[in-house]
């Protein structure tokens, strides 16, 4: 007869919650990662995987809960791999994410900088304007937490009503196996931020940090011009750089006379542009999760613009890239935004200004 799980378990005290949402504890000199727990909690957990320098465990029982623990409203939480923090009050989720950004900047970038409080989403649920569901053997939903199997979902609490209506229609059609992106507006083909309200708050912060007027604004990884089009009138010239032909085509539908878009490798395009750009150029960076390509970093350091606004969906690659700019730029501010409440994802805006000793005279 198998022993009850408590006999194979250990009592752990959670010291922290790392990026990705797993709690961090120590047991017999080894780091242990446990999902769905909060800092300060005492728990009973069972080891599931042993590695050389750490182990992974599953939660069996909360022995001493955190004051920030709450009852998850979603019946799929803990099974579905989409959400990580529904067991935490929303204000505490914001604190967790701020601490994770600060810790990541210090650990990876060797940067001890102030991190502003996380900007909350006005709607912690029902905010997603799109979701991607998977269909396999009749099950329609999301991948399970830490397993490659489908958790069948009737309704997603972080998706908007229109998206859930699309999900209900998909379920009615009994589709073939595959992946299906359900959108609030089904005619969209270009990238759009998942949380429209927080995207607007982020755009407002970008605008507050950009100069009131300047000779040139470059928007690298510009998409269809979400940021560039908002601030084009502040600059004598505005250039968007993008690799997606669909995004560039969408951006070019409505352009000011001094607003242009270039299609191709962002690193090559940026290198070409910065060679002639004025020294007081402003540069927007909104790369994918992989962060900046080496060629992008080389181009910036070879011809540094005066102002950089770096928007990141991955604190680890942000910290790596900011560390490479530390000798040339002062990090004026770091601001997290909760673009994805209930999940482990974090959006961050970093504002950099070229150090006076590196400021270049205007190019002739």
Buried (B, 14 or more C-beta within 10 A) or exposed (E): EEEEEEEEBBEBBBEBBBBEBBBBBEBEEBBBBBBBBBBBBBBBBBBEEEEEEEBBBBBBEBEEBBEBBBEBEBEBBBBBBBBBBBBBBBEBBBBBBBBBBBBBBBEBBEBEBEBBEBBBBEBBBEBBBBBEBBBBEEBBBBBBBEEEEBBBBEBBBBBBEBBBBBBEEBBEEEEEEEEBEBBBEEEBEBBBBBBBEBBEBBBEBBBEBBBEEBBBBBBBBBBBBBBBBBBBEBBEBBBBBBBBEBBBBBBBEEBEEBBBBBBEEBBBBBBBBBEEBBBBBBBBBBBBEEBBBEBBBBBBBEBBBBBBBBBBBBBBBBBBBBBBBBEBBBBBBBBBBBBBBBBBBBBBBBBBBBEEEBEEEEEE
